Amino acid sequence: MVVPHGMTKAVSTPDAPLPPESFVLPERGFTIDRPKAIAAAAICWAGFAILVYAVTHGMTADFDARGLLSFRSGEALGPRGPEIVFESVRDVTALGGVFLRNLFALAAVVALLFLKLRREAILYAATVVSGWLVNTGMKLLIGRDRPQIVPHLTEAGGESFPSGHSFSAAVVYIGMALAFAALSRRQSVRLTVIGFALALSAMVAWSRVLLGVHFPSDVVAGWLGGAGWACLASVLFYAPAKAAADHGEKRNTGPDRP
């Protein structure tokens, strides 16, 4: 190819290599205040104990009946309000079901491990598993039948008190919020995350009443018990989780590495 006088031939050069991607892991900004966690757990479990006494002594019948009937209308006691409200309630209650809540819990553990927050991952896993055992034991101990005041709008089996959806949703979502709160040093962010978990788990709890498969006292007790256990477990399992996480880090690093 002949290049005219005064012009230079453009020479193509390979693109410069892109800089390697870097991912900076967040530092821990928050550790659960154990005295406050114990105080919160004590308040929740005191409320739970009061409800256990009231239920086993037949003191909640009027409260339970009014709560179930307030969301029903007509001779058939069908759900009150438009169809979209009923569909929304079913979607919300699914967040406390076995499949979705365990799927979210597993995803949270994987995410915490990816972020190298081993202590939080182990602590959260222990909270969820132990919470399921506590709720199952309570159900077997009290053995309350499910309400028959209104038609059930979804399938439900097993004992009624405390509500398993309510208890487990509180454990899973509040425990998850406490674990991920470690990523921020800003109190406003931590309070927002924990507040959202409190509201979400409360919505799951009340959806069980709207569907007619639990008494109001079931879901209030379940939510209090689950929230209380999420707080209590953060204290009970903190030292073992930290020890297990530190041991794992030392094993992975090795004695000759910094």
C-alpha positions as CSV (number, residue, x, y, z in Angstrom):
1,M,0.0,0.0,0.0
2,V,1.4,3.4,-1.1
3,V,1.1,6.1,1.5
4,P,0.8,9.7,0.1
5,H,3.5,12.2,1.0
6,G,2.8,13.9,4.3
7,M,0.6,11.2,5.7
8,T,1.6,8.4,8.1
9,K,0.2,4.9,8.1
10,A,-1.9,4.2,11.2
11,V,-0.5,1.2,13.0
12,S,-3.0,-0.9,15.0
13,T,-1.9,-2.0,18.3
14,P,-3.5,-4.5,20.6
15,D,-5.7,-3.2,23.3
16,A,-4.0,-2.6,26.6
17,P,-4.9,-5.3,29.2
18,L,-7.7,-4.3,31.5
19,P,-6.7,-3.9,35.2
20,P,-7.8,-6.9,37.3
21,E,-11.1,-6.6,39.0
22,S,-10.8,-5.8,42.7
23,F,-13.4,-6.6,45.3
24,V,-12.9,-5.0,48.7
25,L,-14.6,-6.9,51.5
26,P,-16.4,-4.8,54.0
27,E,-15.0,-4.5,57.5
28,R,-17.2,-5.4,60.5
29,G,-18.9,-2.3,61.6
30,F,-21.3,-3.7,64.2
31,T,-21.3,-6.3,66.9
32,I,-24.4,-7.2,68.8
33,D,-24.7,-5.5,72.2
34,R,-25.2,-8.5,74.4
35,P,-26.8,-6.8,77.4
36,K,-29.4,-5.2,75.1
37,A,-30.0,-8.5,73.3
38,I,-30.6,-10.2,76.6
39,A,-33.0,-7.5,77.7
40,A,-34.9,-7.7,74.4
41,A,-35.1,-11.5,74.7
42,A,-36.3,-11.3,78.3
43,I,-39.1,-8.9,77.3
44,C,-40.2,-11.1,74.3
45,W,-40.1,-14.3,76.3
46,A,-42.0,-12.7,79.2
47,G,-44.8,-11.8,76.8
48,F,-44.6,-15.4,75.4
49,A,-44.9,-16.9,78.9
50,I,-47.9,-14.7,79.7
51,L,-49.7,-15.9,76.5
52,V,-48.9,-19.5,77.3
53,Y,-50.5,-19.1,80.7
54,A,-53.5,-17.2,79.2
55,V,-54.1,-19.8,76.4
56,T,-53.7,-22.9,78.6
57,H,-56.2,-21.3,81.1
58,G,-58.8,-20.4,78.4
59,M,-58.4,-16.6,78.8
60,T,-58.0,-15.7,75.1
61,A,-61.2,-17.1,73.7
62,D,-62.9,-13.7,73.1
63,F,-59.7,-12.1,71.7
64,D,-59.1,-15.0,69.4
65,A,-62.7,-15.1,68.1
66,R,-62.9,-11.3,67.5
67,G,-59.6,-11.4,65.7
68,L,-60.6,-14.2,63.3
69,L,-64.1,-12.8,62.6
70,S,-63.0,-9.2,62.0
71,F,-61.5,-10.1,58.6
72,R,-64.5,-12.1,57.4
73,S,-67.9,-11.2,56.0
74,G,-71.1,-12.8,54.8
75,E,-72.9,-15.9,55.9
76,A,-70.1,-18.1,54.4
77,L,-67.5,-16.0,56.4
78,G,-65.4,-15.4,53.3
79,P,-62.4,-13.1,53.3
80,R,-63.2,-9.4,53.5
81,G,-61.9,-7.0,50.8
82,P,-60.9,-7.3,47.1
83,E,-59.3,-10.4,45.6
84,I,-55.9,-8.7,45.3
85,V,-55.7,-8.4,49.1
86,F,-56.3,-12.1,49.5
87,E,-53.6,-12.9,46.9
88,S,-51.2,-10.6,48.6
89,V,-51.8,-12.3,52.0
90,R,-51.1,-15.7,50.4
91,D,-47.8,-14.3,49.0
92,V,-46.8,-12.9,52.3
93,T,-47.5,-16.1,54.2
94,A,-45.4,-18.0,51.7
95,L,-42.3,-16.1,53.0
96,G,-42.7,-18.0,56.3
97,G,-43.3,-21.3,54.7
98,V,-40.7,-24.1,54.9
99,F,-39.4,-23.8,51.4
100,L,-38.9,-20.1,51.0
101,R,-37.7,-19.3,54.5
102,N,-35.1,-22.1,54.4
103,L,-34.1,-21.1,50.9
104,F,-33.5,-17.5,52.1
105,A,-31.7,-18.7,55.2
106,L,-29.4,-20.9,53.1
107,A,-28.7,-18.0,50.7
108,A,-27.9,-15.7,53.6
109,V,-25.4,-18.2,55.1
110,V,-23.7,-18.6,51.6
111,A,-23.5,-14.8,51.2
112,L,-22.0,-14.3,54.7
113,L,-19.4,-16.9,53.9
114,F,-18.6,-15.2,50.6
115,L,-18.1,-12.0,52.4
116,K,-15.8,-13.8,54.8
117,L,-18.0,-13.2,57.8
118,R,-17.6,-16.7,59.1
119,R,-18.6,-15.8,62.6
120,E,-21.9,-14.3,61.5
121,A,-22.6,-17.2,59.2
122,I,-22.0,-19.8,61.9
123,L,-24.0,-17.8,64.4
124,Y,-26.9,-17.3,62.0
125,A,-27.0,-21.0,61.0
126,A,-27.0,-22.1,64.7
127,T,-29.8,-19.6,65.4
128,V,-32.1,-20.9,62.6
129,V,-31.6,-24.6,63.4
130,S,-32.0,-24.2,67.2
131,G,-35.0,-22.0,66.6
132,W,-36.7,-24.7,64.6
133,L,-36.1,-27.2,67.5
134,V,-37.4,-24.8,70.1
135,N,-40.6,-24.1,68.1
136,T,-41.2,-27.8,67.5
137,G,-40.8,-28.6,71.2
138,M,-43.2,-25.8,72.2
139,K,-45.9,-27.1,69.8
140,L,-45.6,-30.6,71.1
141,L,-45.7,-29.4,74.7
142,I,-48.8,-27.3,74.4
143,G,-50.7,-29.2,71.6
144,R,-53.4,-26.7,70.8
145,D,-55.8,-27.6,67.9
146,R,-56.2,-25.2,65.0
147,P,-59.2,-22.8,65.0
148,Q,-62.5,-23.9,63.4
149,I,-64.3,-20.6,63.8
150,V,-63.8,-19.6,60.1
151,P,-63.1,-21.5,57.0
152,H,-59.4,-22.1,56.3
153,L,-58.2,-20.3,53.2
154,T,-55.0,-22.4,52.9
155,E,-53.8,-25.9,53.9
156,A,-52.3,-26.2,57.4
157,G,-51.6,-29.2,59.6
158,G,-50.1,-29.9,63.0
159,E,-50.5,-28.1,66.3
160,S,-51.6,-24.5,66.4
161,F,-49.7,-22.9,69.3
162,P,-47.3,-21.2,68.8
163,S,-47.6,-20.4,65.1
164,G,-44.7,-22.1,63.3
165,H,-44.8,-19.5,60.4
166,S,-44.6,-16.7,62.9
167,F,-41.9,-18.2,65.1
168,S,-39.7,-19.3,62.2
169,A,-40.2,-16.1,60.2
170,A,-39.1,-14.0,63.2
171,V,-36.0,-16.2,63.8
172,V,-35.0,-16.3,60.1
173,Y,-35.5,-12.7,59.1
174,I,-34.6,-11.0,62.4
175,G,-31.6,-13.2,62.7
176,M,-30.6,-12.4,59.1
177,A,-30.9,-8.7,59.8
178,L,-28.7,-9.0,62.9
179,A,-26.1,-10.9,60.9
180,F,-26.0,-8.4,57.9
181,A,-26.0,-5.4,60.2
182,A,-22.4,-6.2,60.8
183,L,-21.6,-4.7,57.4
184,S,-22.4,-1.1,58.4
185,R,-21.0,1.3,60.9
186,R,-24.0,3.6,60.5
187,Q,-26.6,3.1,63.1
188,S,-29.4,4.4,60.8
189,V,-28.6,1.7,58.3
190,R,-28.6,-1.0,60.9
191,L,-31.9,0.2,62.5
192,T,-33.5,0.3,59.0
193,V,-32.4,-3.3,58.2
194,I,-33.5,-4.6,61.6
195,G,-36.8,-2.6,61.5
196,F,-37.6,-4.0,58.0
197,A,-37.1,-7.6,59.3
198,L,-39.3,-6.9,62.3
199,A,-42.1,-5.6,60.0
200,L,-41.8,-8.4,57.5
201,S,-41.9,-11.1,60.1
202,A,-44.9,-9.4,61.8
203,M,-46.7,-9.4,58.4
204,V,-46.0,-13.1,57.9
205,A,-47.4,-13.7,61.4
206,W,-50.7,-11.8,60.9
207,S,-51.2,-13.4,57.5
208,R,-51.9,-16.7,59.3
209,V,-54.9,-15.1,61.1
210,L,-56.2,-13.6,57.9
211,L,-56.1,-17.1,56.3
212,G,-58.0,-18.5,59.3
213,V,-55.4,-21.2,60.2
214,H,-54.2,-19.6,63.5
215,F,-55.7,-17.8,66.4
216,P,-54.4,-14.3,67.0
217,S,-52.8,-15.5,70.3
218,D,-50.9,-18.2,68.3
219,V,-49.2,-15.7,66.0
220,V,-48.5,-13.1,68.7
221,A,-46.9,-15.8,70.8
222,G,-45.0,-17.2,67.9
223,W,-43.7,-13.8,66.8
224,L,-42.6,-12.9,70.4
225,G,-41.0,-16.3,70.8
226,G,-39.1,-16.1,67.5
227,A,-37.9,-12.6,68.0
228,G,-36.9,-13.5,71.6
229,W,-35.0,-16.5,70.3
230,A,-33.2,-14.5,67.6
231,C,-31.9,-12.1,70.3
232,L,-31.1,-14.8,72.8
233,A,-29.3,-17.1,70.3
234,S,-27.1,-14.1,69.3
235,V,-25.8,-14.2,72.9
236,L,-25.8,-18.0,73.6
237,F,-24.0,-19.0,70.4
238,Y,-21.7,-16.0,70.0
239,A,-18.6,-17.5,71.7
240,P,-18.9,-20.9,70.0
241,A,-19.4,-19.3,66.6
242,K,-16.4,-17.0,67.1
243,A,-14.2,-19.9,68.3
244,A,-15.3,-22.0,65.3
245,A,-14.7,-19.1,62.8
246,D,-11.3,-18.3,64.3
247,H,-10.3,-22.0,64.2
248,G,-11.3,-22.2,60.5
249,E,-9.4,-19.1,59.6
250,K,-6.2,-20.4,61.3
251,R,-6.5,-23.7,59.6
252,N,-6.9,-22.1,56.2
253,T,-4.1,-19.6,56.7
254,G,-1.6,-22.1,58.1
255,P,1.1,-21.5,60.7
256,D,3.7,-20.1,58.2
257,R,1.4,-17.5,56.7
258,P,0.7,-14.1,58.0
